[in-house]
C-alpha cells in the first residue's frame, strides 16, 4: 500500500488505441489516473 506523499511506482498500460503508455512518460507533469472495470466484469 502506498502512503500519502510517496512516489507512485512506474507502470505501463495500454491506452485507448492499444499503445503502451508508461507513467515515466509524464515525469514532472500533473497526471490524473482514472481506473474503471471493463464492461460485464465484477468490480
PDBQT receptor file of N, H, CA, C and O in Angstrom, charges set to zero:
ATOM      1  N   UNK A   1       0.846  -1.172   0.000  1.00  0.00    +0.000 N 
ATOM      2  CA  UNK A   1       0.000   0.000   0.000  1.00  0.00    +0.000 C 
ATOM      3  C   UNK A   1       0.893   1.237   0.000  1.00  0.00    +0.000 C 
ATOM      4  O   UNK A   1       1.853   1.323   0.766  1.00  0.00    +0.000 OA
ATOM      5  N   UNK A   2       0.568   2.183  -0.859  1.00  0.00    +0.000 N 
ATOM      6  H   UNK A   2      -0.211   2.113  -1.482  1.00  0.00    +0.000 HD
ATOM      7  CA  UNK A   2       1.310   3.438  -0.902  1.00  0.00    +0.000 C 
ATOM      8  C   UNK A   2       0.864   4.343   0.236  1.00  0.00    +0.000 C 
ATOM      9  O   UNK A   2      -0.291   4.315   0.660  1.00  0.00    +0.000 OA
ATOM     10  N   UNK A   3       1.792   5.137   0.713  1.00  0.00    +0.000 N 
ATOM     11  H   UNK A   3       2.731   5.160   0.368  1.00  0.00    +0.000 HD
ATOM     12  CA  UNK A   3       1.469   6.110   1.745  1.00  0.00    +0.000 C 
ATOM     13  C   UNK A   3       1.351   7.483   1.098  1.00  0.00    +0.000 C 
ATOM     14  O   UNK A   3       1.970   7.750   0.068  1.00  0.00    +0.000 OA
ATOM     15  N   UNK A   4       0.559   8.343   1.704  1.00  0.00    +0.000 N 
ATOM     16  H   UNK A   4       0.056   8.127   2.540  1.00  0.00    +0.000 HD
ATOM     17  CA  UNK A   4       0.383   9.702   1.196  1.00  0.00    +0.000 C 
ATOM     18  C   UNK A   4       1.744  10.368   1.086  1.00  0.00    +0.000 C 
ATOM     19  O   UNK A   4       2.539  10.337   2.025  1.00  0.00    +0.000 OA
ATOM     20  N   UNK A   5       2.006  10.969  -0.065  1.00  0.00    +0.000 N 
ATOM     21  H   UNK A   5       1.360  10.994  -0.828  1.00  0.00    +0.000 HD
ATOM     22  CA  UNK A   5       3.262  11.669  -0.287  1.00  0.00    +0.000 C 
ATOM     23  C   UNK A   5       4.364  10.822  -0.888  1.00  0.00    +0.000 C 
ATOM     24  O   UNK A   5       5.405  11.351  -1.277  1.00  0.00    +0.000 OA
ATOM     25  N   UNK A   6       4.153   9.500  -0.971  1.00  0.00    +0.000 N 
ATOM     26  H   UNK A   6       3.307   9.070  -0.655  1.00  0.00    +0.000 HD
ATOM     27  CA  UNK A   6       5.181   8.639  -1.556  1.00  0.00    +0.000 C 
ATOM     28  C   UNK A   6       5.066   8.674  -3.079  1.00  0.00    +0.000 C 
ATOM     29  O   UNK A   6       4.012   8.989  -3.630  1.00  0.00    +0.000 OA
ATOM     30  N   UNK A   7       6.163   8.346  -3.739  1.00  0.00    +0.000 N 
ATOM     31  H   UNK A   7       7.019   8.090  -3.292  1.00  0.00    +0.000 HD
ATOM     32  CA  UNK A   7       6.163   8.326  -5.202  1.00  0.00    +0.000 C 
ATOM     33  C   UNK A   7       5.422   7.098  -5.713  1.00  0.00    +0.000 C 
ATOM     34  O   UNK A   7       5.521   6.011  -5.144  1.00  0.00    +0.000 OA
ATOM     35  N   UNK A   8       4.689   7.291  -6.783  1.00  0.00    +0.000 N 
ATOM     36  H   UNK A   8       4.609   8.174  -7.245  1.00  0.00    +0.000 HD
ATOM     37  CA  UNK A   8       3.976   6.172  -7.410  1.00  0.00    +0.000 C 
ATOM     38  C   UNK A   8       4.980   5.295  -8.148  1.00  0.00    +0.000 C 
ATOM     39  O   UNK A   8       5.900   5.814  -8.782  1.00  0.00    +0.000 OA
ATOM     40  N   UNK A   9       4.822   3.983  -8.076  1.00  0.00    +0.000 N 
ATOM     41  H   UNK A   9       4.075   3.562  -7.562  1.00  0.00    +0.000 HD
ATOM     42  CA  UNK A   9       5.713   3.107  -8.833  1.00  0.00    +0.000 C 
ATOM     43  C   UNK A   9       5.432   3.233 -10.329  1.00  0.00    +0.000 C 
ATOM     44  O   UNK A   9       4.294   3.468 -10.736  1.00  0.00    +0.000 OA
ATOM     45  N   UNK A  10       6.460   3.079 -11.131  1.00  0.00    +0.000 N 
ATOM     46  H   UNK A  10       7.384   2.889 -10.801  1.00  0.00    +0.000 HD
ATOM     47  CA  UNK A  10       6.265   3.149 -12.575  1.00  0.00    +0.000 C 
ATOM     48  C   UNK A  10       5.479   1.926 -13.040  1.00  0.00    +0.000 C 
ATOM     49  O   UNK A  10       5.661   0.824 -12.523  1.00  0.00    +0.000 OA
ATOM     50  N   UNK A  11       4.627   2.129 -13.997  1.00  0.00    +0.000 N 
ATOM     51  H   UNK A  11       4.479   3.024 -14.417  1.00  0.00    +0.000 HD
ATOM     52  CA  UNK A  11       3.874   1.031 -14.603  1.00  0.00    +0.000 C 
ATOM     53  C   UNK A  11       3.553   1.399 -16.038  1.00  0.00    +0.000 C 
ATOM     54  O   UNK A  11       3.606   2.568 -16.419  1.00  0.00    +0.000 OA
ATOM     55  N   UNK A  12       3.223   0.396 -16.826  1.00  0.00    +0.000 N 
ATOM     56  H   UNK A  12       3.180  -0.554 -16.517  1.00  0.00    +0.000 HD
ATOM     57  CA  UNK A  12       2.873   0.596 -18.228  1.00  0.00    +0.000 C 
ATOM     58  C   UNK A  12       1.534  -0.075 -18.495  1.00  0.00    +0.000 C 
ATOM     59  O   UNK A  12       1.306  -1.216 -18.092  1.00  0.00    +0.000 OA
ATOM     60  N   UNK A  13       0.651   0.647 -19.180  1.00  0.00    +0.000 N 
ATOM     61  H   UNK A  13       0.836   1.573 -19.507  1.00  0.00    +0.000 HD
ATOM     62  CA  UNK A  13      -0.664   0.143 -19.546  1.00  0.00    +0.000 C 
ATOM     63  C   UNK A  13      -0.938   0.491 -21.005  1.00  0.00    +0.000 C 
ATOM     64  O   UNK A  13      -0.209   1.278 -21.609  1.00  0.00    +0.000 OA
ATOM     65  N   UNK A  14      -1.974  -0.089 -21.558  1.00  0.00    +0.000 N 
ATOM     66  H   UNK A  14      -2.567  -0.728 -21.067  1.00  0.00    +0.000 HD
ATOM     67  CA  UNK A  14      -2.380   0.237 -22.924  1.00  0.00    +0.000 C 
ATOM     68  C   UNK A  14      -3.351   1.410 -22.905  1.00  0.00    +0.000 C 
ATOM     69  O   UNK A  14      -4.236   1.479 -22.052  1.00  0.00    +0.000 OA
ATOM     70  N   UNK A  15      -3.181   2.337 -23.854  1.00  0.00    +0.000 N 
ATOM     71  H   UNK A  15      -2.462   2.282 -24.548  1.00  0.00    +0.000 HD
ATOM     72  CA  UNK A  15      -4.140   3.420 -23.974  1.00  0.00    +0.000 C 
ATOM     73  C   UNK A  15      -5.323   2.961 -24.824  1.00  0.00    +0.000 C 
ATOM     74  O   UNK A  15      -5.396   1.794 -25.208  1.00  0.00    +0.000 OA
ATOM     75  N   UNK A  16      -6.245   3.869 -25.116  1.00  0.00    +0.000 N 
ATOM     76  H   UNK A  16      -6.185   4.817 -24.804  1.00  0.00    +0.000 HD
ATOM     77  CA  UNK A  16      -7.459   3.516 -25.851  1.00  0.00    +0.000 C 
ATOM     78  C   UNK A  16      -7.187   3.052 -27.272  1.00  0.00    +0.000 C 
ATOM     79  O   UNK A  16      -8.056   2.452 -27.904  1.00  0.00    +0.000 OA
ATOM     80  N   UNK A  17      -5.976   3.327 -27.786  1.00  0.00    +0.000 N 
ATOM     81  H   UNK A  17      -5.270   3.815 -27.272  1.00  0.00    +0.000 HD
ATOM     82  CA  UNK A  17      -5.611   2.906 -29.136  1.00  0.00    +0.000 C 
ATOM     83  C   UNK A  17      -4.709   1.673 -29.153  1.00  0.00    +0.000 C 
ATOM     84  O   UNK A  17      -4.245   1.251 -30.212  1.00  0.00    +0.000 OA
ATOM     85  N   UNK A  18      -4.461   1.096 -27.967  1.00  0.00    +0.000 N 
ATOM     86  H   UNK A  18      -4.838   1.439 -27.106  1.00  0.00    +0.000 HD
ATOM     87  CA  UNK A  18      -3.640  -0.097 -27.881  1.00  0.00    +0.000 C 
ATOM     88  C   UNK A  18      -2.140   0.170 -27.797  1.00  0.00    +0.000 C 
ATOM     89  O   UNK A  18      -1.342  -0.759 -27.925  1.00  0.00    +0.000 OA
ATOM     90  N   UNK A  19      -1.743   1.432 -27.581  1.00  0.00    +0.000 N 
ATOM     91  H   UNK A  19      -2.392   2.186 -27.476  1.00  0.00    +0.000 HD
ATOM     92  CA  UNK A  19      -0.335   1.786 -27.462  1.00  0.00    +0.000 C 
ATOM     93  C   UNK A  19       0.111   1.734 -26.008  1.00  0.00    +0.000 C 
ATOM     94  O   UNK A  19      -0.654   2.086 -25.110  1.00  0.00    +0.000 OA
ATOM     95  N   UNK A  20       1.350   1.294 -25.767  1.00  0.00    +0.000 N 
ATOM     96  H   UNK A  20       1.972   1.008 -26.496  1.00  0.00    +0.000 HD
ATOM     97  CA  UNK A  20       1.907   1.299 -24.417  1.00  0.00    +0.000 C 
ATOM     98  C   UNK A  20       2.107   2.726 -23.942  1.00  0.00    +0.000 C 
ATOM     99  O   UNK A  20       2.642   3.566 -24.665  1.00  0.00    +0.000 OA
ATOM    100  N   UNK A  21       1.668   2.991 -22.713  1.00  0.00    +0.000 N 
ATOM    101  H   UNK A  21       1.233   2.308 -22.125  1.00  0.00    +0.000 HD
ATOM    102  CA  UNK A  21       1.884   4.288 -22.079  1.00  0.00    +0.000 C 
ATOM    103  C   UNK A  21       2.437   4.014 -20.692  1.00  0.00    +0.000 C 
ATOM    104  O   UNK A  21       1.856   3.249 -19.922  1.00  0.00    +0.000 OA
ATOM    105  N   UNK A  22       3.557   4.639 -20.377  1.00  0.00    +0.000 N 
ATOM    106  H   UNK A  22       4.030   5.261 -21.002  1.00  0.00    +0.000 HD
ATOM    107  CA  UNK A  22       4.213   4.441 -19.091  1.00  0.00    +0.000 C 
ATOM    108  C   UNK A  22       4.068   5.699 -18.243  1.00  0.00    +0.000 C 
ATOM    109  O   UNK A  22       4.084   6.813 -18.767  1.00  0.00    +0.000 OA
ATOM    110  N   UNK A  23       3.928   5.521 -16.952  1.00  0.00    +0.000 N 
ATOM    111  H   UNK A  23       3.914   4.616 -16.526  1.00  0.00    +0.000 HD
ATOM    112  CA  UNK A  23       3.858   6.664 -16.052  1.00  0.00    +0.000 C 
ATOM    113  C   UNK A  23       5.120   7.514 -16.174  1.00  0.00    +0.000 C 
ATOM    114  O   UNK A  23       5.065   8.732 -16.010  1.00  0.00    +0.000 OA
ATOM    115  N   UNK A  24       6.251   6.880 -16.459  1.00  0.00    +0.000 N 
ATOM    116  H   UNK A  24       6.295   5.889 -16.592  1.00  0.00    +0.000 HD
ATOM    117  CA  UNK A  24       7.514   7.603 -16.601  1.00  0.00    +0.000 C 
ATOM    118  C   UNK A  24       7.479   8.605 -17.754  1.00  0.00    +0.000 C 
ATOM    119  O   UNK A  24       8.260   9.556 -17.757  1.00  0.00    +0.000 OA
ATOM    120  N   UNK A  25       6.588   8.415 -18.735  1.00  0.00    +0.000 N 
ATOM    121  H   UNK A  25       5.953   7.643 -18.733  1.00  0.00    +0.000 HD
ATOM    122  CA  UNK A  25       6.462   9.349 -19.849  1.00  0.00    +0.000 C 
ATOM    123  C   UNK A  25       5.954  10.721 -19.399  1.00  0.00    +0.000 C 
ATOM    124  O   UNK A  25       6.077  11.703 -20.131  1.00  0.00    +0.000 OA
ATOM    125  N   UNK A  26       5.394  10.784 -18.215  1.00  0.00    +0.000 N 
ATOM    126  H   UNK A  26       5.295   9.987 -17.620  1.00  0.00    +0.000 HD
ATOM    127  CA  UNK A  26       4.780  12.018 -17.731  1.00  0.00    +0.000 C 
ATOM    128  C   UNK A  26       5.530  12.624 -16.549  1.00  0.00    +0.000 C 
ATOM    129  O   UNK A  26       4.971  13.434 -15.810  1.00  0.00    +0.000 OA
ATOM    130  N   UNK A  27       6.786  12.240 -16.368  1.00  0.00    +0.000 N 
ATOM    131  H   UNK A  27       7.240  11.582 -16.968  1.00  0.00    +0.000 HD
ATOM    132  CA  UNK A  27       7.577  12.741 -15.243  1.00  0.00    +0.000 C 
ATOM    133  C   UNK A  27       7.610  14.266 -15.260  1.00  0.00    +0.000 C 
ATOM    134  O   UNK A  27       7.873  14.877 -16.296  1.00  0.00    +0.000 OA
ATOM    135  N   UNK A  28       7.344  14.870 -14.116  1.00  0.00    +0.000 N 
ATOM    136  H   UNK A  28       7.131  14.373 -13.274  1.00  0.00    +0.000 HD
ATOM    137  CA  UNK A  28       7.345  16.315 -13.986  1.00  0.00    +0.000 C 
ATOM    138  C   UNK A  28       6.029  16.973 -14.350  1.00  0.00    +0.000 C 
ATOM    139  O   UNK A  28       5.897  18.192 -14.246  1.00  0.00    +0.000 OA
ATOM    140  N   UNK A  29       5.053  16.185 -14.775  1.00  0.00    +0.000 N 
ATOM    141  H   UNK A  29       5.160  15.194 -14.860  1.00  0.00    +0.000 HD
ATOM    142  CA  UNK A  29       3.743  16.716 -15.138  1.00  0.00    +0.000 C 
ATOM    143  C   UNK A  29       2.690  16.237 -14.146  1.00  0.00    +0.000 C 
ATOM    144  O   UNK A  29       2.872  15.215 -13.486  1.00  0.00    +0.000 OA
ATOM    145  N   UNK A  30       1.609  16.964 -14.046  1.00  0.00    +0.000 N 
ATOM    146  H   UNK A  30       1.461  17.795 -14.582  1.00  0.00    +0.000 HD
ATOM    147  CA  UNK A  30       0.494  16.507 -13.223  1.00  0.00    +0.000 C 
ATOM    148  C   UNK A  30      -0.286  15.479 -14.020  1.00  0.00    +0.000 C 
ATOM    149  O   UNK A  30      -0.531  15.661 -15.212  1.00  0.00    +0.000 OA
ATOM    150  N   UNK A  31      -0.677  14.393 -13.353  1.00  0.00    +0.000 N 
ATOM    151  H   UNK A  31      -0.478  14.246 -12.384  1.00  0.00    +0.000 HD
ATOM    152  CA  UNK A  31      -1.369  13.291 -14.022  1.00  0.00    +0.000 C 
ATOM    153  C   UNK A  31      -2.593  12.896 -13.203  1.00  0.00    +0.000 C 
ATOM    154  O   UNK A  31      -2.525  12.776 -11.980  1.00  0.00    +0.000 OA
ATOM    155  N   UNK A  32      -3.701  12.699 -13.888  1.00  0.00    +0.000 N 
ATOM    156  H   UNK A  32      -3.757  12.797 -14.882  1.00  0.00    +0.000 HD
ATOM    157  CA  UNK A  32      -4.904  12.160 -13.268  1.00  0.00    +0.000 C 
ATOM    158  C   UNK A  32      -5.109  10.767 -13.844  1.00  0.00    +0.000 C 
ATOM    159  O   UNK A  32      -5.172  10.596 -15.061  1.00  0.00    +0.000 OA
ATOM    160  N   UNK A  33      -5.212   9.772 -12.971  1.00  0.00    +0.000 N 
ATOM    161  H   UNK A  33      -5.161   9.911 -11.982  1.00  0.00    +0.000 HD
ATOM    162  CA  UNK A  33      -5.445   8.395 -13.405  1.00  0.00    +0.000 C 
ATOM    163  C   UNK A  33      -6.885   8.023 -13.108  1.00  0.00    +0.000 C 
ATOM    164  O   UNK A  33      -7.396   8.266 -12.014  1.00  0.00    +0.000 OA
ATOM    165  N   UNK A  34      -7.519   7.438 -14.089  1.00  0.00    +0.000 N 
ATOM    166  H   UNK A  34      -7.103   7.241 -14.977  1.00  0.00    +0.000 HD
ATOM    167  CA  UNK A  34      -8.913   7.035 -13.940  1.00  0.00    +0.000 C 
ATOM    168  C   UNK A  34      -8.995   5.558 -14.264  1.00  0.00    +0.000 C 
ATOM    169  O   UNK A  34      -8.869   5.163 -15.423  1.00  0.00    +0.000 OA
ATOM    170  N   UNK A  35      -9.205   4.747 -13.255  1.00  0.00    +0.000 N 
ATOM    171  H   UNK A  35      -9.308   5.068 -12.313  1.00  0.00    +0.000 HD
ATOM    172  CA  UNK A  35      -9.323   3.301 -13.416  1.00  0.00    +0.000 C 
ATOM    173  C   UNK A  35     -10.791   2.917 -13.310  1.00  0.00    +0.000 C 
ATOM    174  O   UNK A  35     -11.505   3.391 -12.427  1.00  0.00    +0.000 OA
ATOM    175  N   UNK A  36     -11.225   2.067 -14.202  1.00  0.00    +0.000 N 
ATOM    176  H   UNK A  36     -10.644   1.681 -14.919  1.00  0.00    +0.000 HD
ATOM    177  CA  UNK A  36     -12.605   1.599 -14.148  1.00  0.00    +0.000 C 
ATOM    178  C   UNK A  36     -12.647   0.155 -14.659  1.00  0.00    +0.000 C 
ATOM    179  O   UNK A  36     -11.808  -0.240 -15.468  1.00  0.00    +0.000 OA
ATOM    180  N   UNK A  37     -13.618  -0.628 -14.190  1.00  0.00    +0.000 N 
ATOM    181  H   UNK A  37     -14.299  -0.307 -13.532  1.00  0.00    +0.000 HD
ATOM    182  CA  UNK A  37     -13.698  -2.017 -14.642  1.00  0.00    +0.000 C 
ATOM    183  C   UNK A  37     -14.208  -2.107 -16.072  1.00  0.00    +0.000 C 
ATOM    184  O   UNK A  37     -14.993  -1.270 -16.518  1.00  0.00    +0.000 OA
ATOM    185  N   UNK A  38     -13.756  -3.124 -16.780  1.00  0.00    +0.000 N 
ATOM    186  H   UNK A  38     -13.119  -3.804 -16.418  1.00  0.00    +0.000 HD
ATOM    187  CA  UNK A  38     -14.288  -3.394 -18.105  1.00  0.00    +0.000 C 
ATOM    188  C   UNK A  38     -15.773  -3.756 -17.982  1.00  0.00    +0.000 C 
ATOM    189  O   UNK A  38     -16.231  -4.217 -16.937  1.00  0.00    +0.000 OA
ATOM    190  N   UNK A  39     -16.495  -3.541 -19.051  1.00  0.00    +0.000 N 
ATOM    191  H   UNK A  39     -16.123  -3.166 -19.900  1.00  0.00    +0.000 HD
ATOM    192  CA  UNK A  39     -17.919  -3.870 -19.052  1.00  0.00    +0.000 C 
ATOM    193  C   UNK A  39     -18.118  -5.360 -18.764  1.00  0.00    +0.000 C 
ATOM    194  O   UNK A  39     -17.333  -6.208 -19.187  1.00  0.00    +0.000 OA
ATOM    195  N   UNK A  40     -19.180  -5.643 -18.040  1.00  0.00    +0.000 N 
ATOM    196  H   UNK A  40     -19.818  -4.954 -17.696  1.00  0.00    +0.000 HD
ATOM    197  CA  UNK A  40     -19.564  -7.012 -17.718  1.00  0.00    +0.000 C 
ATOM    198  C   UNK A  40     -18.542  -7.748 -16.874  1.00  0.00    +0.000 C 
ATOM    199  O   UNK A  40     -18.423  -8.968 -16.984  1.00  0.00    +0.000 OA
ATOM    200  N   UNK A  41     -17.787  -7.025 -16.020  1.00  0.00    +0.000 N 
ATOM    201  H   UNK A  41     -17.884  -6.034 -15.931  1.00  0.00    +0.000 HD
ATOM    202  CA  UNK A  41     -16.861  -7.671 -15.092  1.00  0.00    +0.000 C 
ATOM    203  C   UNK A  41     -17.195  -7.199 -13.678  1.00  0.00    +0.000 C 
ATOM    204  O   UNK A  41     -17.703  -6.091 -13.501  1.00  0.00    +0.000 OA
ATOM    205  N   UNK A  42     -16.919  -8.015 -12.686  1.00  0.00    +0.000 N 
ATOM    206  H   UNK A  42     -16.507  -8.915 -12.829  1.00  0.00    +0.000 HD
ATOM    207  CA  UNK A  42     -17.182  -7.558 -11.318  1.00  0.00    +0.000 C 
ATOM    208  C   UNK A  42     -16.193  -6.461 -10.923  1.00  0.00    +0.000 C 
ATOM    209  O   UNK A  42     -15.054  -6.454 -11.389  1.00  0.00    +0.000 OA
ATOM    210  N   UNK A  43     -16.611  -5.567 -10.095  1.00  0.00    +0.000 N 
ATOM    211  H   UNK A  43     -17.537  -5.573  -9.716  1.00  0.00    +0.000 HD
ATOM    212  CA  UNK A  43     -15.709  -4.568  -9.577  1.00  0.00    +0.000 C 
ATOM    213  C   UNK A  43     -16.126  -3.220  -9.872  1.00  0.00    +0.000 C 
ATOM    214  O   UNK A  43     -15.448  -2.266  -9.490  1.00  0.00    +0.000 OA
TER     215      UNK A  43
